[in-house]
Amino acid sequence: MPAQGLDDLIGLLSSRGYEVWGARERDDALGLMPIETAAELPRGRVEAAEAGRVRLVEGPRDAVFDHTLPMHGLKRLVHPAEEKLYATGPDLVARDEAVAANPVAVLGVRPCDLAALETLTQVFEGGPYSDTRYRQRRDALFLVAVNCMRPAATCFCASMHTGPRAEAGFDLSLDELLDGDRHVFLVTAGSARGREILAELPGEAACAADLDAAEAGSRACAAAQQRRMVEGVEGLLKRNLEHPHWSEVAERCLSCANCTMVCPTCFCNTLEDRSSLDGAEAERWRRWDSCFTLDFSYLHGGAVRRETASRYRQWMTHKLSHWHDQFGMSGCVGCGRCIGWCPVGIDITAEAAAIAASEQGQTRSGDET
């Protein structure tokens, strides 16, 4: 599909009743929000990302999708930051709040965010009780993935086996091929809905050279990633629950919860009851919460995790280790958002590596003894 075909894609999705969302630039960063034309996408812009800092700058080429991730992923579309569950009146009868599950097509979803959505689906639907509100919103999504051709400095999806190439979970996927004056998208359908849209898009059958170029671009992207999660991190953290490094991290951690707010898989929430001043109406709301807040572990008598070290350990060990016990997968997809959006630049890959290096040092010392 020629590059101009993006507007045709947006138009087709809009004509089928979808509100189209994509990454847009705001305050030198990316946000996921509604778009009407491809011109609103941050063409030619890339992230200058590092631990504790994310900014958009001019990129080396005029590509539409050389940027990577908006601050928030798909989570807030399927699990809103705040939602009313039900309300009661003077009759004390609970009335469920209808789910606002309007059709939304997201253009430019990265493979790590597709993996994050699969993870959330396991959380909300994998047990004996399914969250029907989540399912209605998930079913309303049409996902147009983009396979990454360049990583941000904070990405480590390759080591988590969640990217940089999407294998499933999308309706359509795009590979952006830019070579001199030739600027095209390789479009692949991943669902029946995607095949219907693909049949109406402008373009021609892809040739073997373009298929090879797309695969090569993804391999190069994986090879260019500067960060990796240490191998065997699940067992590593379970063996080191009392490691002194947790206290070292706590000296830097602000317990601000930024990492959990931008994480595409963190699902902690709390319930909040609100009533009118005259007592005639009451509502129950669900809103995001975080294991970094002191009140999150509050039981009768006080909080269980009073120290920052215990709260950081809870987050990291749950994400990388105990999530496997609960859901049969990792809770981390390697998107790197927690690294870039941490005010003090705490790097989850570096913290895991520090514990691994300490353990290896102890092993060598024991062998020498």
N, C-alpha and C positions, 0 to 999 in steps of 0.2 A: 504494500500500500504506500502510495506517495505520502510525504510528510503532511501535505495539505489535507490528507484524508482524515486526520484527527478531528477536524471540524465536522466531517461527515459522520464519524463515529459518535461524536457528542450529539449531533442532530438526530441520529437514529435512536439513540437511547432516550433522548428527551421526548421524541414522538411516541415512544412506548410507555410514557408516564413516569420515567425515572428522573429524579433530581440528580444531576451529575455533580460529583464532588472531585476535587483534585488538590494538589499541593499549590498553595499560593504564598507569595512573599509578603511578610508583615514584620516590620521592625527588624529587618536584616535577618530574619529567620523564616522557617516554613511552617505554615499552618494548614490543616486539612479543612477545606471549606467549599461551599458551592461555587461552581464555575459555569459560564455560559459559552465561552469560546476557548480554543486552544491558546489564544494570545494571552490569556490570564495565567498560564503556566509559566514557571520561572525559567524560560528558555535561556540557555547560555550561562546559567548561574550554577555554582557548586558550593558545597559546604567547606569552610575552613574550620575543621573540627579538631578539638583536642580535649583532654580531660579538663572539665570545668568551663569550656567555652565552645559555642557553636555560632558561626556567623556565615552569611552568604556573601560570596565574592564572585567576580567575573571568572568564568571558566576558560579553558584554552580553546574551546570550539563551540559552535552554534548548535549544540544538541539540546533537545527538549527535556530529556530525562537524565542528564549527567548528575543532577542533584540526587540525593538518596531519600532521606526520611523526613516527613513533617514531624513536629514535636510530638503529637499524639497519633497513634495508629488507629486501627479500626475499633478499638475497645469502646470508645465513647459512643459509637453508633449502635452497638449491640448491648452495651452495659452502661447506660448513661451515668454521669457523675452524680446526678440527683434525680429521683423520680418518685411520684406519689403512687403508692400501692393501693390504698383504699381509704375511704372516709366513712364516718358515721354521723348521723343526725340525732335529734332528740329521741327517735325510736330505737336507737342503739343497734340498728341493723347495719352491718358492714357492706359497703358497696364497692366492688372492685373498680379501680381506675382503668379505663380502656387504654390499650397499648398503642402509642403513636408509632406505627410501623410502616411509614410511608416508603415506597420504593426508592432506593438510593443506588446509583451506579458510581462506583469509586474508580477513577482513572489514575493509574500509576501505582498500584499496590505492589510493594516489594515482597520478594519471596519470604523474607523473615516475618513480615506481617501476616502473610498467609499462614505460616506455621503458627504464629501467635493466635490467630483466630481458631485454628484447629485445636490448640491447647485450651483456649477458653471454652470451646464446645465440649471438650472432655470434662472440664470442671463443672459446667452448668448442666450438662446432660448425661454425663457418664455414670452417674450414681443411680440409686433407686428412685430418686425424685428429680424430675426434669423441671427446669425453669422455663415455663412456657412463654414468659415475656421475652427472654433471650431468644428462644426459637423463632418467634414471630419476627423479630428484628433481623435475625440472621437470614431467614428465608426471603426477606425483602431486599437483600443486597445483590447487586450484580457487580462482579469483581473483574476489573481489567488490570491484570498484572503487568509489570515491566521487569524483564530480566536485567540485572545490573551489569553494566559495562565498566564501571569504576566504583571503588569503595570510598567511603569516608574514612578518615584516620581512626575513627572509633569503632568501625565495624569488625566483627569477628564471627560472622555467620558461617563461614566455611568450616571452622573448627566445631561448630554446633550442628553441622549437617542440615542447615535450614536454607541455604542459598549458596551462591548468588543466583541460582537458576531455579525457577519454579517448575515443579514436576506435576503438581495437582492442586486442587482447591480453587481454581480460577474458572471464569466463564470464557474470557479471552486473555491471551498473553501477547505482549509486544517485545520484539527485539529491535532496538534502534540501530540502524546501520548508516553510518555517515562516512563517505569516502569521496573527498573532493567536492564536486558539485552534485553528487548523487546522495540523496537523503531520503531513505525509505524506512518503512517498518515491516518487519516480518510478523505476521499476525497468525496466531494459532488458536483454534477453538478448543475449549476444555469441557464444554457442556452442550446440551441440546439448545439452550438459550443462546449460547455463544455462536453455535453454528448458524442459527437463524440470522444473527446480526452479521456474521462474516459473509454470508451469501449476498448481502446487499452492499458491502463495502467496495469502493473502487480499488482496482489493482489487478494483479495477474498471479499465476502460480509461481511459487518460490522456486528458484533454481538451487542446485546442489552447492554452488559456491556461496550463496547467501546463507544456507543452512550451516555450512561449515564455518562461516564468519561469525554467526551468532554463537555457536558452541565455543569457538576460540575466544570470543569476547568474554564469555562467562568464566572460562578457565583463567584468562589473564586477570580478571577481577579477583578471583579467589586467590591467585598467587600474589597479588599486590596488597592483600590485607596485612596490616602491620601488627595486629593483635590476634592472639589465639588463647582459647581457654585450655588450661592444662588437662592432659589426658587423665582419666580416672578420677575426676574431681568429686564424683558422688561418694566414693569410698574415702577419698582424702579428707573431706570435711567431717564425715562420720567418725573418723579416727582422731580428729583433732578438735573436739568440742571444747576442751579446756586449754587450748593453745593460747599463749600470752599475746599473740598477734591481734586477737580480738580487742584487747585493751589499747593496743597501739592505734588501730583504726579508730576506736572511739574517741581518741584524743583529737582527731580531725573532724569526725562526723558531727553535724549540727542537729541530727534528728529532725531535719526539716521535711522529710518525706518526698522530696523532689523525685528521687529515683523511683519510688512506687507510683507516683502520679503519672510519670511519662512511660513507665514500663507497660508494654502492650499485653502482658499476661497477668499482672497483679490484679486480684479480684476482691481483696478485703473490703468489706462494707459494714456499715452499722445501720440500725433501724432507729428512727427518731419519731416520737409522737408529738404532734402539735395540736393545740386546741385553741378555739376562739376565746376571747376574753370573757364572753358571757357563758361559755361552757356549752353552747348549743351544738357545736360541731367539733369533730376531732378527726385528724388525719394521721396516717402512718406513711412515713417517707423512708426510702432507702437511699443512702448516699455513700460515696467512696470514703473509705477510712484507710489507715495505714498501720502496719505493725511497728512503725517508728514512733507513733504517738504514745505517750505515757498511759493514757486512759484506755488504749486498745486492749491491754491485758488486765484491765481492772476486774477484780473479783471482790467479794465482800472482804473488807479489811485492807484493801489497797491493791496496787498494781503488782503483777507477778514479775514483770521485767522492768525493774526500776532503773537499771544502768543502761547507758547508751551501748555499751559493749554487748550486753545480752540482746538488745533489740537489733543491732546490726547482725549479730550472729544468727538470730532467728530468721531475718530476711534472706541472708546469703545461703544458709544451710537449707532453708525450705526451697528456695529457688533452684538450687543446683543439686540438692541431695534428696531431701525427704519428699520432694514432689514426685520422684520416681516411685516411692512407696505408695503414695496416694493415687497417682494418676497414670503410672506406667510410662512416664516421659519426663524430660527436663522441663522446668518452668522458665528456662532462659532460651531465647532464640538467637542471641548474638547480635541484636540490633545496635547495641552500644549507646542507646539513649541515656541510660543511667550514668554513663561515664561523662558524656558531653554536658548533661544538664545538672550534674552535681556541683553546687557552688564552690566546693573546696577541691574538686577534681579527684575524688576517690574512684579508683579504677578496679572494677570487680575482677578483671583478668589478672591484674597485678597483685591483688590481695590473695587470690587463689595461688598464684605462682610463688608468693612469699612463703605461704604455709608449706607448699610442696618443697621448696628449697630448704626450709628449716628441717622438714622431715628427712629429706635425703642427707642433710648434713649430720643429723643424729644417727642415721643408719650407718654412714661411713665411719663415724666416730666409734660406734659400737663394734663394727667389723675390725677396726684397728686395735681396739682394746682386746 
